[in-house]
Amino acid sequence: SFVAKVKNNSDVKVNEIRFQIVQSFSFHVRKSERKSDGSYGEEFAIIDSVVKPGEEKYWDLELRVPVDMFIGTLSNCPIIDIHWMLRGVICLPFPHRNTLLEIPLYFGVDDRPNRRL
């Protein structure tokens, strides 16, 4: 689970907040790299996520990894890296642009030396 917090310091109402797990892959061949989005989890809209100007709201949310999403590691494979992120969208009214948040996620054991999570 995680806590989502939105503090609206603008003069624009936040209409809705959505979250989604995204999995992507990086392929490394020689000195070239290509990144591709591999899989998208279901997009979830937070119920009652309107945040008026000057307000602050919190939501306790549960993160569910889709059953068909690969969450293993390929630590012995030097040409493929797997990345996961929590993508959040703060939906604003027209003519404003939505705000996109991308937060890295780590599953399993981090076996890289000298890494602290």
N, C-alpha and C positions, 0 to 999 in steps of 0.2 A: 504494500500500500504506500501511498504518498500523499502529501498535502499540496494542493494547488492554491496559490494566493494571487489575487489580482488587486492591485491598488491603482485606482483610476485617478491620476492627477491631471487629466485632460478635461476639456470642455465637451468631449464626445462620449456618448453612451456606448458601452460595450454590449453588443447584442447577444453574443453567444461565445462559448469556449468549447473547443473540440480537441481531442487527443487521439493519437494513433501510433502504434509501434511500426517502425519501418526497418527492414533489413536490407543491407546493401553489401556488395562484394567489390573488392579491388583486385584486379589481375595485374601481376607484374611479370613482364617478359623483357629480358635484357634491361634497357634503360627506359622502357615505356610503361606507362600505367594507364589502365582504363577502369573507370568506376561505373558500376551499374546498380540500380535499385533492383533488388531481387524479389522482395515480397512486402506486401502491405497488410498490416492487421486491420481489423474492422475499425472504422472511425467512430468514436463515441462523443456525443455532445453532452455536456454537463447540463442536467436539469436545473432550471432556475439560475442560469448563469449571467443574467443581465446585471451589469455593474454601472450604476449611474455616476456621473462626474462627481468627484470628491469622495466616493465610497471605496471601501475595502471589503473584500469577501474572501472566505476560505472554504475549501471543500476537501473532505477526506475521501480519497479515491483508491480503488483497487486496480492494479495493473494486471491484466491477463494476457499472457503470451498465447497467440493462436496455436492450436494443436498441430497444424501443418507447417509451422515455421521451424526451420532447423536451428537449434540452439547449441549444437556441438561446437567443438573447436577444430581447426585445422593447423594446430601449432607446429606440426612437422612438415607442413607444406609451404615452401618459400614463395610460391607464385600466387597464392590466393589468401586474401585477408577478408574476414567477415566483420561487418560493423552493424550495430543496432543503435537505433535512436528512438527517443520519445519525441514525436513531432506534435507540437501544440499550435493551434491557430486561434487567435483572438479576433473574432469577427466584428467588424465595425460597419456602420451604415454608410451608404453611398453619399458622397464621393470619396470617402476615406479608404485607404488600402488596409487590408487585414494585416495583422502582425503575426509573423511566423517565428516560433521558438523551436530549436532543435537541440535536444539534450542527449549526450551519449549515454548508452546503457551498456553494462558489462554483465554477462551471464557466466556462471561457473567460476573456476579458479583462474586468477591472473598469474600465469607462470613466468611472466617477464621479470628479469632480475631488477631489484631496487625500485619496484613500483609500489606506490601507496595509493589506495583508493579512499 
